[in-house]
Amino acid sequence: MEDLEAKSVIEAALFAAGKVLSVREISALCGLSEQRTAALAEDLSGEYRSRKSGIEIKRLGEGFAMQVAPGLSTEVTSVAPRELEAPLIRTLAIIAYKQPILQSKLAEIRGNKSYVHARELEKRGLISREKHGRTKVLTTTRAFADYFGLSSCRPEHIRRAILKDQKMIGVTPMYESLALRLGLDFVVVNPYRPTDEDLERLRELDVLIAAPGYAYRIKPNFSGQLIEAGVKTLSELKESAELICCSCGGDVEPLAEEIDALLKHYRQKAIRAKPVKPLSPMIEKLALDLRIAVTEDGMTASPDHTDQEAEIKVPTHQSYDLDIVERLRQRCDKLIEGACQP
């Protein structure tokens, strides 16, 4: 095949595909070597640039794509076809916002279908998947930025573009399940012992949700709005969730209804409970929230992580992988069961 004819095939293939085609796929159509095919595609790209066309042919990863020139992408977005199906777009948005994100963590958010989505998005050149232990780390690519007409492929620039005028929200690992329940767009960050990556994210954030009492450790590296969310009791969790939603948006109603039902259930059970003598302020808060009587001669109750001798040991240092409501349910169950012993 002559070079002119081959270029025509390359041009037609990229136009018809509407996505990134690998050099191998293009060379199979042209009947030329991959090296020669790549060289002709580069020549064709130069020709488009030289005539300042509204369309460009661009090298993206291991292949080429035909796309709208970046300077015109905003003007034509409204008439452009949606090439990605809605489920793929939702999965891609989560990857873009939370990157770098473990594929296993993505599956927790989007379900097992996310594995199929991730493979398809990688095939289209929009994300990369790097091996990380038994799972993979997902990040967006330069092709992602080009596809959506973004000037930078840096994660913080992409997050800003996704949120536009919305606040950028960060949560510590303790509050990740709460943020998911409230339907927030967020990133997880450790502001207490920040890594270089944490420090970079802290500079991007408008709002940070963290445990009360640690402002002195957070403020040196964070200048935005700090929400100190108490979650020692069910009532405190509800109040914190309402505060967060007032500031950051989200939907508090499902969680509030669940907490109200749990409080009704536990307070009913606590009618049979004997008085307790809490050995820590946290246990006292929990008892009062459940309406268990607190007295000096009551059954002793303490957090399970302390060396204090007590008749009731309440779990207070559970894994953050456990849902935040489930953590509180375990505490309530243990305290009430102990206080209702014969």
C-alpha positions in Angstrom: 0.0 0.0 0.0 1.3 3.4 -1.0 1.9 6.0 1.8 -1.0 8.3 0.6 -3.4 5.4 0.5 -2.2 4.2 3.9 -2.7 7.6 5.4 -6.3 7.7 4.1 -6.9 4.3 5.8 -5.4 5.6 9.0 -7.5 8.8 8.9 -10.7 6.9 8.1 -10.1 4.3 10.8 -9.5 6.9 13.5 -12.6 8.8 12.4 -14.8 5.7 12.4 -13.5 4.3 15.7 -14.0 7.5 17.7 -11.6 6.2 20.3 -7.9 5.3 20.7 -6.7 2.7 18.3 -3.5 0.9 19.0 -0.7 1.0 16.4 -1.1 -2.8 16.1 -4.8 -2.4 15.2 -4.1 0.3 12.7 -1.2 -1.6 11.1 -3.5 -4.6 10.6 -5.8 -2.4 8.6 -3.0 -0.9 6.5 -1.1 -4.1 6.0 2.2 -2.3 7.0 4.6 -2.8 9.8 3.8 -1.2 13.2 6.9 1.0 12.9 5.9 2.3 9.4 2.3 2.7 10.5 3.3 4.8 13.5 5.5 7.0 11.3 2.7 7.6 8.9 0.2 8.4 11.7 2.7 10.9 13.1 3.1 12.5 9.6 -0.7 12.7 9.4 -0.9 14.3 12.8 1.6 17.0 11.6 -0.5 17.7 8.5 -3.5 18.4 10.7 -1.5 20.7 12.9 0.0 22.6 10.0 -3.4 23.6 8.6 -4.7 24.5 12.1 -7.6 22.1 11.8 -10.4 21.9 14.4 -9.6 18.2 14.5 -6.3 16.7 15.6 -4.7 13.3 15.4 -2.9 12.7 18.6 -0.6 10.0 20.0 -2.1 8.6 23.2 -0.3 5.9 25.0 0.3 2.9 22.6 -2.0 4.3 19.9 -3.6 7.3 18.2 -6.9 9.0 18.3 -8.8 11.6 16.3 -10.4 14.2 18.5 -11.5 17.8 18.7 -8.7 20.3 19.1 -8.4 21.3 22.8 -9.1 24.9 22.2 -12.5 24.1 20.7 -13.6 21.3 23.0 -15.8 23.6 25.2 -17.6 25.0 22.2 -18.7 21.7 20.8 -19.3 19.7 24.0 -23.1 20.2 23.8 -23.4 18.5 20.4 -20.8 15.8 20.9 -22.1 12.2 21.2 -21.7 10.5 24.5 -19.2 7.7 23.7 -19.0 6.3 27.2 -22.1 4.7 28.7 -23.4 6.1 31.9 -22.1 3.2 34.1 -18.6 3.6 32.7 -18.7 7.4 33.2 -19.7 7.0 36.9 -16.9 4.5 37.5 -14.4 6.7 35.7 -15.5 9.7 37.8 -14.8 7.9 41.0 -11.4 6.8 39.8 -10.6 10.3 38.6 -11.7 11.9 41.9 -10.2 9.5 44.3 -7.0 8.5 42.4 -4.8 6.8 43.2 -7.5 4.3 44.2 -7.1 0.5 44.8 -9.3 -1.6 42.5 -10.5 -3.4 45.6 -11.7 -0.1 47.1 -13.4 0.8 43.9 -15.3 -2.5 44.0 -16.6 -1.6 47.5 -18.1 1.6 46.1 -19.2 0.4 42.6 -19.6 -3.3 43.1 -18.0 -6.2 41.2 -19.0 -4.7 37.9 -16.3 -2.2 38.4 -13.7 -4.8 37.5 -15.2 -5.0 34.0 -15.5 -1.3 33.8 -11.8 -0.8 34.8 -10.6 -3.2 32.1 -12.7 -1.4 29.5 -11.5 2.0 30.6 -7.9 0.8 30.5 -8.5 -0.6 27.0 -9.7 2.8 25.9 -6.5 4.4 27.3 -8.4 6.5 29.9 -6.9 4.8 33.0 -3.8 2.8 33.9 -3.8 -0.2 36.3 -0.6 -1.0 38.1 -0.1 -4.1 40.2 -0.2 -3.5 43.9 0.0 -6.7 46.0 -3.1 -8.7 45.3 -5.0 -5.8 43.7 -4.2 -2.9 41.4 -3.8 0.8 41.7 -5.9 2.9 39.3 -5.1 6.3 38.0 -6.2 8.4 35.0 -3.9 8.9 32.0 -2.8 11.8 29.8 -5.4 10.5 27.4 -8.1 11.1 30.0 -7.2 14.7 30.2 -7.1 15.0 26.4 -10.4 13.2 26.1 -12.2 15.7 28.4 -10.3 18.7 27.2 -8.4 19.3 30.4 -5.1 21.3 30.3 -3.4 19.1 32.9 -3.4 15.5 33.9 -2.4 16.2 37.5 -4.9 14.6 40.0 -5.5 17.8 41.8 -6.4 19.6 38.6 -8.7 16.8 37.6 -10.5 16.9 40.9 -10.9 20.6 40.6 -12.4 20.2 37.2 -14.8 17.5 38.4 -16.0 19.5 41.3 -16.0 22.9 39.5 -17.7 25.2 42.0 -18.2 22.5 44.7 -16.1 22.3 47.8 -13.3 19.8 47.9 -13.9 17.6 50.9 -11.4 15.5 52.8 -12.0 12.9 55.5 -9.7 11.0 57.8 -10.0 7.2 57.5 -12.3 7.1 60.6 -15.0 9.0 58.6 -14.8 7.3 55.2 -17.9 5.1 55.8 -19.8 8.1 57.1 -18.9 10.2 54.0 -20.1 7.3 51.8 -23.4 7.0 53.7 -24.0 10.8 53.2 -23.2 10.6 49.4 -20.3 13.0 49.5 -17.5 13.4 47.0 -14.4 13.2 49.1 -10.8 12.1 49.4 -9.2 10.2 52.3 -6.3 11.9 54.0 -4.2 11.5 57.1 -3.7 15.0 58.6 -2.2 13.7 61.9 0.9 12.2 60.5 0.8 13.3 56.9 2.9 11.9 54.1 4.0 14.1 51.2 0.9 12.9 49.3 -1.3 13.8 52.3 0.3 17.3 52.5 -0.4 17.9 48.8 -4.0 16.8 49.3 -4.5 19.0 52.4 -3.4 22.0 50.3 -6.2 21.2 47.8 -9.0 20.8 50.3 -11.7 23.3 51.2 -13.2 21.2 54.1 -11.7 18.6 56.3 -13.7 16.2 58.5 -11.7 14.9 61.5 -11.9 13.8 65.1 -12.4 16.5 67.8 -9.4 17.6 69.7 -6.7 17.4 67.0 -6.9 20.9 65.6 -3.5 21.8 67.0 -1.9 19.0 64.8 -4.0 19.7 61.7 -3.9 23.5 61.5 -0.1 23.8 60.6 -0.8 22.0 57.3 -4.4 22.9 56.6 -6.0 26.4 56.2 -9.5 25.4 55.1 -12.7 24.7 57.1 -12.2 22.1 59.8 -15.3 20.1 60.9 -14.6 18.3 64.2 -17.2 15.5 64.1 -17.9 13.7 67.3 -19.1 10.1 66.9 -18.9 8.6 70.3 -22.6 8.0 70.6 -25.5 7.5 68.1 -26.9 11.0 69.0 -23.5 12.6 68.5 -23.2 10.8 65.1 -26.5 12.2 64.0 -25.6 15.7 65.1 -22.3 15.5 63.3 -23.9 14.1 60.1 -26.4 17.0 60.1 -23.5 19.5 60.6 -21.5 18.0 57.8 -24.4 18.0 55.3 -25.2 21.7 56.2 -21.7 22.6 55.2 -20.9 20.1 52.4 -24.2 19.0 51.0 -25.1 15.3 51.0 -28.2 13.5 52.1 -28.5 13.0 55.9 -32.1 11.7 56.0 -31.5 8.0 55.5 -28.8 7.9 58.2 -30.9 10.1 60.6 -33.9 7.7 60.2 -31.7 4.7 60.9 -30.1 6.3 64.0 -33.5 7.3 65.4 -34.8 3.7 64.9 -31.6 2.3 66.7 -32.0 4.7 69.6 -35.6 3.7 70.1 -34.6 0.0 70.0 -31.7 0.4 72.4 -33.4 2.7 74.8 -36.3 0.2 75.0 -33.8 -2.6 75.8 -32.0 -0.4 78.4 -35.2 -0.2 80.5 -34.1 -3.5 82.0 -30.4 -2.4 82.5 -28.8 -2.0 85.9 -27.0 1.2 86.7 -23.4 1.4 85.5 -20.3 3.2 86.8 -18.4 4.4 83.7 -14.6 4.5 84.0 -14.1 6.9 81.1 -16.0 10.0 79.8 -16.7 8.1 76.5 -18.5 5.3 78.3 -20.4 7.8 80.4 -21.6 9.6 77.2 -22.6 6.2 75.7 -24.6 5.2 78.8 -26.4 8.5 79.1 -27.3 8.4 75.4 -28.9 5.0 75.9 -30.6 6.3 79.1 -28.8 3.8 81.3 -28.5 5.1 84.9 -25.1 6.2 86.0 -24.2 5.8 89.7 -21.2 5.4 91.9 -22.2 1.9 93.0 -23.2 0.7 89.5 -21.5 -2.0 87.4 -18.1 -0.8 86.3 -17.7 -0.3 82.5 -14.6 0.8 80.6 -13.1 0.8 77.1 -11.7 -2.6 76.1 -8.3 -1.1 75.1 -7.5 0.0 78.7 -5.9 -2.0 81.5 -8.7 -1.0 83.9 -10.5 -3.8 85.6 -14.2 -3.6 84.8 -17.3 -5.8 84.7 -18.2 -4.6 81.3 -15.6 -4.0 78.5 -16.9 -1.9 75.6 -15.1 -2.1 72.2 -13.9 1.4 71.3 -10.9 0.8 69.0 -12.6 -1.1 66.1 -11.2 -1.2 62.6 -12.1 1.7 60.3 -13.0 -0.8 57.6 -16.1 -1.4 59.7 -19.1 0.8 58.9 -19.4 3.7 61.4 -22.9 2.7 62.5 -21.8 -0.9 63.0 -19.0 0.3 65.3 -21.5 2.1 67.5 -23.9 -0.8 67.4 -21.2 -3.1 68.8 -20.6 -0.6 71.6 -24.3 -0.3 72.5 -24.9 -4.0 72.3 -21.9 -4.7 74.6 -22.9 -2.1 77.2 -26.6 -3.0 77.3 -25.9 -6.8 77.4 -23.5 -6.3 80.3 -25.8 -4.0 82.2 -28.7 -6.4 81.7 -26.9 -9.4 83.2 -28.7 -11.2 86.0 
